[in-house]
Amino acid sequence: MPRTQEHADRYRDALTALAAATQRPANVVNTGAGYAIRVDFEYNRYLLASNANEGLTDSIGDTSEWRVSLYQGVSDGTSDELLAAAEHAWLVDAFDLAFADIRAEGKWQTADVSFDEFNPTDDEPAS
């Protein structure tokens, strides 16, 4: 029996945090290996977030770190390319680390950058 709604209920705060950080819908999806939170971006890119090796954990007492991975989808039948990944005890910190990594490597496309930057620094113009 699909457990998407069960995980969506359990991880409502995580879904809300990622939706706010990306200004895009965040959904629980079945990855085949387990469940994860997914956010889709332009150019066939997407984010997966989970807090256990096999996906979202069922255990309330589990203190596993959050893992945020950013992928480039491919259409030729090969595996999607992992662009960046980060782990942290807090979901939003893992998100920030993953995006810092992908930007530092120059792999993020400019059309998406403004969507996750809410607080420009004093020397950056607001979008």
Salt bridges, closest charged atoms under 4 A:
GLU6 OE2 - ARG3 NH2 2.77
GLU6 OE2 - ARG10 NH1 3.78
ASP9 OD1 - ARG12 NH2 3.34
ASP40 OD1 - ARG38 NE 2.73
GLU42 OE1 - ARG24 NH2 2.72
ASP58 OD1 - ARG3 NH2 2.87
ASP58 OD1 - HIS7 NE2 3.68
ASP58 OD1 - ARG10 NH1 3.77
GLU87 OE2 - ARG67 NH1 3.26
ASP93 OD2 - HIS88 ND1 3.65
GLU105 OE1 - LYS107 NZ 3.20
ASP112 OD1 - ARG24 NH2 3.52
ASP116 OD2 - ARG103 NH2 2.58
GLU117 OE2 - ARG103 NH2 3.66
